[in-house]
Amino acid sequence: MTEVTLPSGARVRGRRLGEPASPVDLTVVLGSGPLPPWPYRRVRWPDFWVPTDTADALDALREAHRRAYAGERVEVACSGGVGRTGTALAALAVLDGLPAADAVRWIRARYHPRAVETPWQRRWLRSIGPPGEPG
């Protein structure tokens, strides 16, 4: 379990589902796995892949970003706590204003060295950046 401070100063926790954790105001659950006993949103996101519905994933991540920016306790979590969680944390940093081209390096330095595990997760991150941004 690691707390990441986004470029704006908002904080978001990343963790492995099933790992003991203190309650938060919102968990974005990435894929299948045990559900927390506090408020959550589940995003269909297969292990080692990208969300099956980008619009739904971005809606959940935008809600998490908005709530974290407002000072609420927010987390993202998947079964392993590395690839999908790292990709979602990097996506939150992009939504927070970080250039998508910098997101993988940025999250690996702040969360986990193997965050964003696959080429398609890196490509997905570039696709959510502002239009025209180099990826």
C-alpha positions as semicolon CSV with decimal commas, in nm:
position;residue;x (nm);y (nm);z (nm)
1;M;0,000;0,000;0,000
2;T;0,150;0,332;-0,110
3;E;0,015;0,684;-0,111
4;V;0,099;0,889;-0,420
5;T;0,090;1,267;-0,426
6;L;-0,032;1,393;-0,764
7;P;0,126;1,703;-0,921
8;S;-0,155;1,921;-0,776
9;G;-0,090;1,790;-0,425
10;A;-0,397;1,565;-0,414
11;R;-0,319;1,226;-0,261
12;V;-0,435;0,882;-0,380
13;R;-0,353;0,543;-0,232
14;G;-0,263;0,244;-0,447
15;R;-0,282;-0,109;-0,310
16;R;-0,338;-0,477;-0,374
17;L;-0,697;-0,591;-0,318
18;G;-0,720;-0,814;-0,014
19;E;-0,434;-0,634;0,159
20;P;-0,545;-0,502;0,499
21;A;-0,623;-0,132;0,466
22;S;-0,785;0,149;0,655
23;P;-1,119;0,271;0,515
24;V;-1,135;0,536;0,245
25;D;-1,416;0,745;0,097
26;L;-1,387;0,572;-0,244
27;T;-1,202;0,275;-0,388
28;V;-1,181;0,230;-0,763
29;V;-1,165;-0,150;-0,797
30;L;-0,985;-0,247;-1,117
31;G;-1,111;-0,584;-1,238
32;S;-1,228;-0,869;-1,021
33;G;-1,130;-0,941;-0,665
34;P;-1,254;-0,888;-0,314
35;L;-1,464;-0,577;-0,264
36;P;-1,396;-0,334;0,019
37;P;-1,659;-0,278;0,290
38;W;-1,667;0,096;0,207
39;P;-1,786;0,284;-0,106
40;Y;-1,634;0,163;-0,431
41;R;-1,668;0,170;-0,808
42;R;-1,570;-0,136;-1,008
43;V;-1,408;-0,091;-1,349
44;R;-1,393;-0,388;-1,587
45;W;-1,018;-0,414;-1,645
46;P;-0,863;-0,757;-1,723
47;D;-0,525;-0,835;-1,570
48;F;-0,233;-0,717;-1,789
49;W;-0,472;-0,535;-2,026
50;V;-0,658;-0,205;-2,043
51;P;-1,014;-0,122;-1,935
52;T;-1,280;-0,289;-2,146
53;D;-1,477;0,038;-2,145
54;T;-1,251;0,344;-2,156
55;A;-1,540;0,588;-2,103
56;D;-1,647;0,407;-1,785
57;A;-1,287;0,384;-1,660
58;L;-1,224;0,753;-1,721
59;D;-1,553;0,843;-1,552
60;A;-1,448;0,646;-1,241
61;L;-1,097;0,794;-1,247
62;R;-1,232;1,147;-1,294
63;E;-1,459;1,095;-0,993
64;A;-1,162;0,965;-0,791
65;H;-0,951;1,263;-0,903
66;R;-1,224;1,513;-0,818
67;R;-1,276;1,361;-0,475
68;A;-0,902;1,336;-0,398
69;Y;-0,856;1,698;-0,504
70;A;-1,138;1,791;-0,262
71;G;-0,944;1,622;0,018
72;E;-1,135;1,294;0,037
73;R;-0,952;0,967;0,097
74;V;-0,935;0,782;-0,235
75;E;-0,760;0,469;-0,355
76;V;-0,725;0,251;-0,664
77;A;-0,666;-0,121;-0,628
78;C;-0,636;-0,443;-0,829
79;S;-0,553;-0,802;-0,744
80;G;-0,176;-0,754;-0,770
81;G;-0,155;-0,383;-0,695
82;V;0,107;-0,313;-0,964
83;G;0,009;-0,308;-1,332
84;R;-0,352;-0,192;-1,344
85;T;-0,317;0,006;-1,021
86;G;0,000;0,173;-1,149
87;T;-0,167;0,248;-1,482
88;A;-0,470;0,400;-1,306
89;L;-0,245;0,610;-1,080
90;A;-0,053;0,730;-1,386
91;A;-0,387;0,812;-1,553
92;L;-0,483;1,018;-1,248
93;A;-0,157;1,209;-1,283
94;V;-0,240;1,275;-1,652
95;L;-0,587;1,394;-1,552
96;D;-0,408;1,615;-1,297
97;G;-0,206;1,781;-1,574
98;L;0,107;1,566;-1,613
99;P;0,196;1,513;-1,982
100;A;0,099;1,158;-2,084
101;A;0,448;1,108;-2,230
102;D;0,592;1,145;-1,878
103;A;0,334;0,936;-1,691
104;V;0,508;0,596;-1,691
105;R;0,842;0,728;-1,569
106;W;0,667;0,949;-1,314
107;I;0,456;0,671;-1,158
108;R;0,740;0,418;-1,156
109;A;0,948;0,664;-0,953
110;R;0,667;0,734;-0,706
111;Y;0,470;0,411;-0,676
112;H;0,631;0,091;-0,808
113;P;0,919;0,028;-1,052
114;R;0,703;-0,218;-1,252
115;A;0,387;-0,001;-1,262
116;V;0,229;0,008;-1,609
117;E;0,340;-0,342;-1,703
118;T;0,248;-0,376;-2,069
119;P;0,292;-0,187;-2,397
120;W;-0,087;-0,160;-2,439
121;Q;-0,119;-0,002;-2,093
122;R;0,141;0,257;-2,200
123;R;-0,049;0,315;-2,527
124;W;-0,377;0,352;-2,335
125;L;-0,219;0,620;-2,114
126;R;-0,108;0,815;-2,422
127;S;-0,461;0,790;-2,561
128;I;-0,613;0,968;-2,261
129;G;-0,378;1,267;-2,276
130;P;-0,483;1,597;-2,432
131;P;-0,538;1,581;-2,810
132;G;-0,223;1,651;-3,007
133;E;0,012;1,569;-2,719
134;P;0,309;1,362;-2,834
135;G;0,313;1,014;-2,688
